[in-house]
Amino acid sequence: MTTPTDALIHHIHQQITAAGGWLGFDRFMELALYTPGLGYYAGGLRKLGRMPEDGSDFVTAPELSPVFGQVLAAQVREALDATGTEEVWEFGAGSGALAEQVLGELGSSLRRYTIVDLSGELRARQQERLAPWGDKVAWAERLPAAIEGVVVGNEVLDAMPVQLLHRVGGIWHERGVVAAGDGFAWEDRPTDLRPPVEIEGGHDYLTEIHAQAEAFMRTLAAHLKRGAAFLIDYGFGEDEYYHPQRHMGTVMCHRAHRADDDPLADVGQKDITAHVNFTAMAVAAQDAGLHVLGYTSQARFLLNCGLLQKMELLTLVQRVPTAKLILEHEMGELFKVLAVAPGEPWTPMGFAQGDRTHRL
């Protein structure tokens, strides 16, 4: 009996053959995650949750504590008022937890909450979870010509396929994937592609470039006519991203709340991600006509938006997971928030203190 994993591997092998025997890692990552009915995000795996026992692979901030969405809602409310809009757009809504939290805070003041998600399985879970809000919640298959509203995206950019660049003996290669028996193997090919900055030293160096995420930012700029966008993810500014000591790259996989660095194993059964180069995201947005409103750590952003006041109302049991949102060794420092917008720039509350835009 052919399993979904077997079918996905066979499909990727066919794609490798059709491409002449080699696929760039970005294409492999796209197939592993998004092949309809077979890829990790397109299949029936649970994915998001708090513990391995519930069948999930990783936890995101909204699953960790509902306070995340409640606090983010304060920023969304301010942005709606500042831009004169009344709709929220969420990209990659996962289990629907963030939407549930934001709607719980702002539901009566919103005209519509629209979700854009590539995963049909996740969309079904979202629809079930958000049923109490009826027609106020909508799902979009494609973007309209013009978006007017506040866009939110939590852990969206990290799931966008990346190209791998590998410097070996001073020569840059693009790392790709070839078929190897019933699985896959790495194969590097010389390339003219380069990281956006020179990497000091002559040592071997593996890293990523983010063409698809940059294209997403340009697409966002083309459609966002009025409003603002808040993107939350793990990553760094360019100088830190391409630091000479970060020579192993940032691609990671997640399964059953355990991380590994081998995306060629258990294909379709685990998440594949890469940290975000926030400088590249900001530059792509600016080049496409948006203004950068702010960039800071998740901890500083949430504190600016009133997290401590919310925590005062929690029980001790509730405070423990909520604190992980801001602790430096948990999500607080690794996760960043980038805000961009068309029109006249303004300063959102989330960046009132501790803004790091100058470090992008």
N, C-alpha and C positions, 0 to 999 in steps of 0.2 A: 504494500500500500504506500502510495506516494504522500509524504507529509508536506505541509506548507513550506517547511524549510527546504526540503528537497526540490520542490517546485521553484522556489525563489533562486536557489543555487543554479538549477538548470537554466532558468531564464537569464540570469546574469552571465552564465557561460555562453549562451547564445548571443548576448549583446557584445561580449568580448570577441567572439568569432567574427561577428558582423563588422566590428571596428578594426579588424586586422590583427587581433590577438592581444590587444592592450587597451585598457581603459584608464584614463586619468582618475585619480582618487575621487574627485568631485562627482564624476558620473557614477562611480561605484557606490559612493555614499548615498547619492540620490536614489539609486535602484534599491539599495538595502533598506532604506527608510520609507520610500514612498511608492514602490511598485504596487499598483492597485490590487487589493485583496491579499497581497503577500508580504509587502514591506512592513517594517516594524510599526510605523504609524498608520499603516493602511490595513492592518490585520486586527484580530480580536483580543490581543493581549491587554491586560488591565493598565499597565504602564505607571500611572500616578497613584500614590498612596503613601501612608505613613510608615508601614512596616512590611517586611518581606512576607509575613504570614497572610497578608491580604492579597497576595499575588502581584504586588506592584514592584516596580524596578527602581523608582526614585521618588523623592518628595520635592515639591516646589513650595515656595513661600505661602501661597493661599491654602495648601493642604496642611502646612505646618501650624498656621494660626489664622483664624478668621480676622484677626486684628489687622493683618497685612492689607486686605482689601478695604476694610473700614477706614484705615488711615489714608490709603491711596485715594479713596473716594473724596476726601477733603481737598486734595490737590485737583482731582477731576472737577469737582464743583467750582473751585476757583477758576479753572481754565475755561469751563463752560461760560461762566459769567464774564470773564475777561474778553472772550472772543465772540460773545453773543450767539452761541450755538446751544443746541439742546439734544444732541445725539452722541452716544459713545460707540466707537468702533473698537472691537478687540480682535487682534490677530492671534491665532493659535490659542484658543481658550481652554485647551486641556480638558479637565474633568468638569469644567463649568464653575469651579469653586470661586474664582475671582469675580466672575460675572455675578454670581449669587451674592457675594459680599458687597459689591458696589451697588447692585440693585437694591439690596436691603437698606443701604444708606441713602440712596438718591432716587429710588424708583419713582416716586411721585413727581419729581422735578424733571425726569427725562421723558422725551418724546419717544425715543427708540434706543434700544441697545442692539447693535448689529455685530454678529460674529462672523469672522472669516476663518475657516479651518479646513485644511486639506484632508483630514481624516474623517471618513464617513462613520467609522465606529465611535470615535470621540464625539462626533456631532450628535449621534443618537443618545449618548449619555448626557450630553449637554441639554438636549431637548427635554429629556425626562426630568432632569434636575431643575430646569428653569421653567417648567410648565406653569407654576403658580403665577408667573408674570404675563402669561398669555401672549397676545399679539404685540406687546411692548418689545419682545425679543424676536429678532429676525436673523436669518442666516443668509449670507451672500455667497453665491458661486463665483462671482467675479466682481471687480471693483467698478463702481459707477464712474462716469466721466469726472464728476466732482464730489469730493467728500467735504462736508461741513460738519465739524464736530471734534471731539477729543478722541484721539487714537491711543490705545494702550496695548503694549506687547510685553508680556512677562515670559522670559526664556523662549523667545522666538528666534532671535538672530543666531543663537548657538547651534540650532538644529539645521541651519542652512549649509548645504554642501560647500566644502573648501577644497582648494587645490593645495597639494603638498609639494614643497620645494626642499630639495636635499642637496646641500653642498658637500661634496666628497672630493678630497684632494684639491680644494680650491675651485672646482668646477661645479656649476649649478645644474641640477637635474630636476625634472618633474617626476615625482614618485607616482607610479600607477600600479594597476593590478592585472595579473594574468591568471589564466586557469592553471591549476596544478592538481591533477587527479580529480578527486571529488570535491576539491576546495579551491583555494586561491593562494597566490604568492605575490610578493612585491617585485616590481621591476622598475628601475630608474632609467630615464632617458634624458640625454642632454637637452637643455631648453634655454631660450632667450628670456624666459620669465625671471623676475627678480622680486625680492621683498621691496617694499616702498622705501626702506632705508638701508644703508650699507651696514652689514654685520661685521663688527670689529673682529680681528683675529683671522687665522687661517684654519682653525679647527673645523672638523665636520659639524654640520649644523642642519637640523630638521625644523621646518616651520611651515606656516600656512599663509595663504593669501585668500582674500574673501570676496571674490568677484560677484558671487550671487547675492551676498548680503549687501554689497555696495549697490548692486542693481535694484534690490528691494528699496533702498533708501531713495534712489532716483525715481522709482515708480511711485513711492509715497509722495514725493515732492510734486510729481506731475498731477496727482489726484487731489491732494489736500489743498483746497482753495481757501478755506477759513477754518481756524481751530488751532490745535496743537497736538503733538505726539510725544508720549512718554514711553521710552523703551528701557526695560530693566533686564539685566543679564550679567553673567560673570565674564570678566575680561579686564583689559588694561588699556591704557594709552599706548601710543606707538613706541615710545622710548622703552617702556617696560616690556611690551610685547616682544620686541625684537632685541632684548638685552642679550649680549654675548653669552651669558651663562644659561639662557633658556634654550639649550641646544637640542632638546628632545621633542620640541613641539608641544602642542596642547591637546591634541586629539585624545579623547577618552570615551570609554564605553560604560554603560550602566545596566546592571541586571541584578534583580533581587537585592537592591540597595548595596551592591558591591561594585567597585570600579575596576576596570582593567584597561590596558592600552593596546589591545589586539582587535581591531575592527574586522579582520578577516576571519575570525572565529565566530561560530554561533550566529551566522548572518541572518538577520530578520528577527532574531530572538532577543536583541538588546538594542539600547539606544546608542547612537554615535553622535558625539558633539565635539565642538572646538570652541575655545575661548574667543571672545569678541575683541577685535581691534577697534576700539571706540574712536580713535583718531580717524581711521578710514571711514567709519560710519558718519562722523561729523563732517568730514571733508566732502564726501559724496553728497550729503544733504545740502551743504552750502553751495557746492558747484551747481546743484540743480535748483537753487533759488530759495532754499529755506534758511532761516536764522537759527543758530544754536542758542537756546534759552538758558541752558545750564547743563552741568555735568558734575556728578558727585558720587560718593559712595552710597549704597543702600541705607546704611546706618544713619548717615547725616540727613539724607532725604526723608526718611521716616521720622526721625526726631524733629526735623523742621515742620513736618506735617501733623505733629501732635501725638506721637506714639506713647510718650511717657504718660500723658494724661489718660490715654486709654488703658495703659497697663495698671494704673492706680485702681481701676475698677475691677480688675481680674482677681481670681483666687490664686493662691500660690501654685497650684497645679497648672493653671492656665498660663501663668507668667513664665514658666520654664521654657516651653517651646517658643513663646513669643519673643523671649530674650534672644533666641538664636537668630532672629531677624537682624539684630544689630551688633551682636558680639563679633569682635574682630576675627577670632579664629573660627567662626561659623560663617554666616552669610554677610555679615555687616560690612566687611572690607572688600572681599573678593567680588561681590556683586556691585554693579554701578548703575546709575540712572542717567540717561541722556534725554534731553527734551529739545525738540525742534519745532519750528512753526513758520508759516508764511506771514507776510505783513510786517507791521511794526513790532520789533522785539520788546519783550517785557520780562520781568523777573518773577517766575512762579515761587510760591512759598517754599517748595521743597529745596530750593537753592539759595534761600535767604542768607544762610550761613554755611561756610565750608564749600563754596562752589570751586570746582577744579577746572573750569573751562580753559584756563590759561596753561594747563598741563597737557592738553590734548596735542 
